[in-house]
Amino acid sequence: MMRVALGDQVHPTVRSFLDHHSHPGVVCVPIRDLPPSETALMWLTATRRPKIDAFARAAADVIAHTELAAQFPSGHSQIKH
């Protein structure tokens, strides 16, 4: 955020990012013509840690309890452990 505030770089991101990571010198300028995109959680398997596993389980739980669950086959998790 400091580099953005200093004008050294830009950071394309989702609108809600600034709701959680604001800085007085940074404003959000919407990019309105981007197509929808997909995201994925990824990590190196060599660096597995209990916190990573807990986060992956929490993410899978959120997906299971939202409209996203309909996008995945029953009993199939997109999150690989």
KEDREN-6101 format. One record per residue (C-alpha): residue in three letters; y, z, x negated. Coordinates in steps of 0.2 Angstrom, whole numbers. Each point is the difference from the previous one (the first is absolute). Last residue first. Layout:
N
MITOR   r     v     w     u
MITOR ALA     Y     Z     X
...
END
This chain:
81
MITOR   r     v     w     u
MITOR HIS  -156     3    26
MITOR LYS     5   -16     9
MITOR ILE    13     0    14
MITOR GLN    -3   -14    12
MITOR SER   -12    11    10
MITOR HIS   -13    -7    11
MITOR GLY    -8    10    14
MITOR SER     7   -11    13
MITOR PRO     8   -16    -7
MITOR PHE    18     1    -5
MITOR GLN    15    -6     9
MITOR ALA    -2    11    15
MITOR ALA     2    15   -12
MITOR LEU    18    -6    -4
MITOR GLU     5     6    17
MITOR THR     0    17    -7
MITOR HIS   -12    15    -2
MITOR ALA   -12    -8   -12
MITOR ILE    14    -7   -11
MITOR VAL     7    18    -2
MITOR ASP   -17     6    -4
MITOR ALA    -3   -13   -13
MITOR ALA    17     4    -8
MITOR ALA    -5    18     0
MITOR ARG   -17    -4    -9
MITOR ALA     9   -11   -13
MITOR PHE    13    14    -3
MITOR ALA   -14    13    -2
MITOR ASP   -10   -12   -12
MITOR ILE    16    -3   -11
MITOR LYS     4    19     0
MITOR PRO   -18     4    -6
MITOR ARG     2   -12   -14
MITOR ARG    -7   -17    -4
MITOR THR     8    -8   -16
MITOR ALA   -15   -11    -5
MITOR THR     0    -7    18
MITOR LEU    17    -7    -3
MITOR TRP    10     1    16
MITOR MET     5   -10    15
MITOR LEU     7     2    17
MITOR ALA     3   -16     9
MITOR THR    14    -9     8
MITOR GLU     2   -15    12
MITOR SER    15   -10     3
MITOR PRO    10    -7    14
MITOR PRO    11   -14    -4
MITOR LEU    17     3    -8
MITOR ASP    15    -6     9
MITOR ARG    10    16     4
MITOR ILE     2     7   -17
MITOR PRO    10    15     4
MITOR VAL    13     7   -12
MITOR CYS    -3    19    -3
MITOR VAL    13     9    -9
MITOR VAL    -1     9   -17
MITOR GLY    14    10    -8
MITOR PRO    -3    17    10
MITOR HIS   -18    -1    -3
MITOR SER   -14     1    13
MITOR HIS   -18     2    -3
MITOR HIS    -8     5    17
MITOR ASP    10   -10    13
MITOR LEU     4   -12   -14
MITOR PHE   -18    -6     0
MITOR SER     0    -2    19
MITOR ARG     7   -17    -2
MITOR VAL   -14    -7   -10
MITOR THR     2    -6   -18
MITOR PRO     9   -12   -11
MITOR HIS     7     9   -15
MITOR VAL    15    -7    -9
MITOR GLN     4     3   -18
MITOR ASP    13     6   -12
MITOR GLY    14     3    13
MITOR LEU     2    18    -5
MITOR ALA    -7     6    17
MITOR VAL   -15   -11    -2
MITOR ARG    -3     7   -17
MITOR MET     2    17     7
MITOR MET   -12    -3    14
END
